Amino acid sequence: MANIILTNICNRNCPYCFARSEMEIRDADSSSDKFFMPMKNFLLILDFLETNHFPELRLLGGEPTLHPDFAEIVSIAVSRGLKIQLFTNAVIPKAAFDAVCRYHDHIGVLANINHPSTYSTKEWDKVCRTLKCLGNQLEISFNIYHPEFDLTFISDLIDNFSLMRKVRLGIAAPIIGGKNRFVRYQDYSIIGDRLISQMSLLESRDIAFHFDCGFTCCMFNEKHGPVLFNSLIDVISKCNHPIDIGTDLSVWPCFPLSQFKMGKITRDTKMSDIEKAIHSILEPFRILGMKDECADCKFKKRQQCMGGCIAHCIRAFQENGDTEVVEKLKYQFSLVSFS
């Protein structure tokens, strides 16, 4: 998978934001090209996707709909036969909103929604406008970043706006070299207990779940089995190994690891070359997992569990005395070129 970062700015300020480090770095630069992907770069990316036989264009930010040429970007992608997957906070400007509605048959929308108490009235009105327009073409996403999270509001949104009856759940990971609010792996079992009770409530209203990366099997225990079986539509533990392509065409493994920039893609860059480079550098951390217990875990050995987020693994190295691990990794990634 390849995520296209259209912009480094956002109209929300989520405390757990995985992209926070990128936006902090770029905000100090006044050049508009640093905030928004130039159209020439976007067109090159379309050629890159075609070269690598990707049928889908995955648009992220910041908030991707803030790009001043968002409507044109969508129109061009549709004209080239691409299915668009839009990752948005649903607080969408009017011009972009009109484009999303106009091309709704070509756009799948994953809307990251926080608890309603975290929005202003004006922001929440825009969220509701987006949900109403897209209905069952929109899936809600929710990121867990503290143990007292509440999912019950989601069922009302799904019923009121006739949304997809499934929810993508994420768990906030640390940004290497940045600051954000995240779930400490020591609290994963607490999150697991809370999650089971919340999932039971929503499952009773016929709402299913799938987990994004970062969840582990050890968050749950045998007594949780019936709820997981009834509610989940996917596996518990996975790492999708996406790559992020920035506004300047630079590449990194994912937002929590955005410190580790590689070279810039070209039209002819092979996705397999990017994947091989990332795998060769990060595989030692994947093998170890984020906790000492991962070494003897039967789920890890059977590859039923990925051992948690690699960002947690790297932080564990830092906490155990390897203060240079980040600089070592930055150097390794900087040597990767696709020209």
C-alpha positions in Angstrom: 0.0 0.0 0.0 1.1 3.6 -0.7 -0.4 6.5 1.2 -0.2 9.9 -0.6 0.3 12.8 1.8 -1.4 15.7 0.0 -0.7 18.3 2.7 1.1 18.8 6.0 -1.5 21.0 7.6 -4.7 20.1 9.4 -7.7 21.8 10.8 -7.8 19.6 13.9 -5.3 19.1 16.7 -5.8 15.5 17.9 -3.5 14.8 20.9 -2.5 11.4 19.5 -1.9 12.5 15.9 0.6 10.1 14.2 1.5 12.9 11.7 2.2 15.5 14.4 6.0 15.3 14.0 5.8 15.9 10.3 3.5 18.9 10.7 5.7 20.4 13.4 8.7 20.1 11.2 7.0 21.6 8.1 5.0 24.4 9.8 8.2 26.4 10.3 8.7 26.6 6.5 6.7 29.4 4.7 7.0 27.8 1.3 3.6 26.7 0.1 5.2 23.6 -1.6 6.1 22.4 1.8 2.5 22.5 2.9 0.7 21.2 -0.3 1.8 18.7 -2.9 2.5 20.4 -6.2 0.4 19.1 -9.1 3.5 18.0 -11.0 4.3 15.7 -8.1 0.8 14.4 -7.9 0.9 13.5 -11.6 4.2 11.7 -11.2 2.7 9.7 -8.4 -0.2 8.7 -10.6 2.4 7.3 -13.1 4.2 5.6 -10.2 0.9 3.9 -9.2 0.3 2.8 -12.8 3.8 1.4 -13.1 3.2 -0.6 -10.0 -0.3 -1.7 -10.9 -2.1 0.0 -8.0 -5.8 0.4 -8.7 -6.3 2.6 -5.7 -5.3 6.1 -4.7 -5.0 6.5 -0.9 -5.2 10.2 0.0 -4.0 11.4 3.5 -2.7 14.5 5.2 -2.8 16.4 7.5 -6.3 16.8 6.3 -6.1 16.0 2.5 -9.3 18.0 1.6 -7.5 21.2 2.6 -5.4 21.0 -0.5 -6.4 24.0 -2.7 -6.5 21.7 -5.8 -8.4 18.8 -4.1 -11.3 18.9 -6.5 -9.0 18.8 -9.5 -6.9 16.0 -7.9 -10.0 13.9 -7.5 -11.2 14.6 -11.1 -7.9 13.6 -12.6 -7.7 10.4 -10.6 -11.2 9.4 -11.6 -10.4 10.1 -15.2 -7.5 7.7 -15.0 -9.7 4.9 -13.7 -8.5 5.0 -10.1 -10.6 4.1 -7.1 -10.0 6.7 -4.4 -9.7 6.0 -0.7 -10.0 9.2 1.3 -8.7 9.4 4.9 -10.3 12.4 6.5 -11.4 14.0 9.8 -14.7 14.8 8.2 -14.3 18.6 8.9 -14.2 19.3 5.1 -14.1 22.7 3.4 -17.1 23.5 1.1 -15.3 23.1 -2.3 -13.7 19.8 -1.3 -17.0 18.6 0.2 -18.8 19.3 -3.1 -16.1 17.3 -5.0 -16.4 14.3 -2.6 -20.2 14.3 -3.1 -19.9 14.7 -6.8 -17.6 11.7 -7.2 -19.1 9.6 -4.4 -19.3 6.6 -6.6 -15.5 6.6 -7.0 -14.5 7.5 -3.5 -14.4 5.3 -0.4 -14.2 7.4 2.8 -12.7 6.5 6.1 -13.6 9.3 8.5 -11.6 9.5 11.8 -14.1 10.7 14.4 -13.2 11.5 18.0 -15.7 11.8 20.8 -18.2 14.7 20.0 -17.1 16.5 23.2 -13.7 17.3 21.5 -15.3 19.4 18.7 -16.6 23.0 18.5 -20.2 23.4 17.4 -19.1 24.6 14.0 -16.7 21.6 13.5 -19.3 19.1 14.6 -21.8 20.6 12.1 -19.3 20.0 9.3 -18.8 16.4 10.5 -22.5 15.7 10.5 -22.8 17.3 7.0 -20.2 14.9 5.7 -21.8 11.9 7.3 -25.2 12.8 6.0 -23.9 13.3 2.4 -22.0 10.0 2.2 -24.2 7.7 4.3 -23.4 4.0 3.8 -20.3 4.8 1.7 -18.6 6.1 4.8 -16.9 4.1 7.5 -16.0 5.5 10.9 -12.5 5.2 12.3 -11.7 5.7 15.9 -8.2 5.9 17.5 -7.7 4.7 21.1 -5.2 6.9 23.0 -6.2 6.5 26.7 -7.8 3.8 28.8 -11.1 5.6 29.4 -12.3 5.7 25.8 -16.0 5.6 24.9 -17.3 4.0 21.7 -21.0 4.2 22.4 -21.6 7.4 20.5 -20.5 5.6 17.3 -23.6 3.5 17.2 -25.9 6.5 17.3 -23.9 8.1 14.4 -24.2 4.9 12.4 -27.9 4.7 12.9 -28.7 8.4 12.5 -26.7 8.7 9.2 -27.1 5.1 7.8 -23.3 4.6 7.8 -21.4 1.4 7.2 -22.1 -0.9 10.1 -18.4 -1.5 10.8 -15.7 0.5 12.6 -12.0 0.7 12.0 -10.2 0.8 15.4 -6.7 2.1 15.8 -4.4 2.3 18.8 -2.2 5.3 19.1 1.5 4.6 18.6 4.4 6.8 19.6 6.1 9.0 17.1 9.8 8.3 17.0 11.6 11.6 17.5 8.3 13.5 18.1 5.7 14.0 20.8 2.1 12.7 20.8 -0.2 11.0 23.2 -0.1 7.2 22.8 -0.9 4.0 24.6 2.0 2.6 26.6 2.4 -1.1 25.9 2.2 -1.7 29.7 -1.4 -0.6 29.5 -2.5 -2.8 26.6 -4.2 -5.4 28.8 -6.3 -2.6 30.4 -7.2 -1.4 27.0 -8.1 -4.9 26.0 -10.6 -5.3 28.9 -12.2 -1.9 28.2 -12.4 -2.7 24.5 -14.2 -6.0 25.0 -16.9 -4.3 27.1 -17.3 -1.5 24.5 -17.4 -3.9 21.6 -20.1 -6.0 23.3 -22.4 -2.9 23.5 -21.9 -2.1 19.8 -22.1 -5.7 18.7 -25.6 -5.8 20.3 -26.5 -3.1 17.7 -25.1 -5.2 14.8 -21.8 -3.2 14.4 -18.6 -5.0 13.6 -15.0 -4.0 13.9 -11.6 -4.5 12.3 -8.3 -3.6 13.8 -5.6 -1.4 12.3 -2.0 -2.2 13.0 -0.5 -2.2 16.5 -2.9 -4.4 18.4 -1.5 -7.6 20.0 -3.0 -11.0 20.9 -1.8 -10.6 24.5 -4.2 -7.7 25.0 -6.9 -10.3 25.3 -7.5 -13.5 27.1 -9.6 -16.7 26.7 -12.7 -15.2 28.3 -12.7 -12.5 25.6 -12.9 -15.0 22.8 -16.7 -15.0 22.2 -16.9 -11.2 21.9 -13.9 -11.1 19.6 -15.4 -13.9 17.5 -18.7 -12.2 17.2 -17.4 -8.6 16.6 -14.2 -8.8 14.6 -14.2 -9.1 10.8 -10.4 -9.4 10.5 -7.4 -10.7 12.4 -6.3 -9.2 15.8 -2.7 -8.5 15.0 -1.2 -7.2 11.8 1.2 -4.7 10.3 0.1 -3.6 6.8 3.6 -2.3 6.0 2.3 0.8 4.2 4.6 3.4 2.8 3.9 7.1 3.0 4.9 9.4 0.1 5.3 13.0 1.1 4.5 16.3 -0.7 8.1 16.4 -2.0 8.0 12.7 -3.1 10.2 11.5 -0.2 9.3 8.1 1.2 9.1 6.8 4.8 7.7 3.5 6.3 4.7 5.0 8.1 3.9 8.1 10.2 5.2 6.9 13.5 8.5 6.3 11.7 8.4 9.4 9.6 11.9 10.4 10.9 13.3 7.7 8.7 13.2 9.3 5.3 14.4 7.4 2.2 15.0 8.8 -1.3 12.4 10.3 -3.5 10.3 8.2 -5.9 10.3 8.5 -9.7 7.8 7.4 -12.2 9.7 4.2 -12.6 10.4 3.4 -9.0 9.4 -0.2 -8.2 7.3 -0.7 -5.0 9.1 -4.0 -4.4 12.4 -2.1 -4.1 10.9 0.2 -1.4 9.4 -2.8 0.5 12.7 -4.7 0.4 14.6 -1.7 1.8 12.1 -1.2 4.6 12.0 -4.9 5.4 15.8 -5.4 5.5 16.3 -2.4 8.0 13.3 -3.0 10.3 13.0 -6.8 10.4 15.3 -7.2 13.4 12.9 -5.1 15.4 9.9 -7.0 14.1 11.5 -10.3 15.2 12.1 -9.0 18.7 8.7 -7.5 19.3 7.9 -4.6 21.7 8.1 -6.6 25.0 10.5 -9.1 26.4 7.7 -11.6 26.5 7.4 -11.6 22.8 10.5 -13.8 22.5 8.6 -16.8 23.9 5.1 -15.9 22.8 3.4 -18.8 20.9 1.3 -16.3 18.9 4.4 -14.5 17.8 6.2 -17.8 16.9 3.2 -18.9 14.9 3.0 -15.5 13.2 -0.5 -14.9 14.6 0.8 -11.7 16.2 3.2 -9.1 14.9 4.6 -8.2 18.3 3.1 -4.7 18.4 4.1 -1.5 16.7 7.8 -1.2 15.6 7.8 2.3 17.1 7.3 0.7 20.5 10.1 -1.7 19.7 12.5 1.2 18.9 11.4 3.1 22.0 12.2 0.0 24.1 15.8 0.0 22.7 16.1 3.6 23.7 14.7 3.0 27.2 17.2 0.1 27.6 20.2 2.3 26.9 20.7 2.4 23.2 20.5 6.1 22.9 21.9 6.1 19.3 19.4 3.7 17.8 17.3 6.4 16.1 20.3 8.1 14.5 21.6 4.7 13.3 18.3 4.0 11.7 18.1 7.5 10.1 21.5 6.9 8.6 20.5 3.5 7.2 17.3 4.8 5.6 19.1 7.9 4.2 21.3 5.6 2.1 18.3 4.2 0.2 17.8 5.8 -3.2 15.3 5.0 -6.0 16.9 7.1 -8.8 
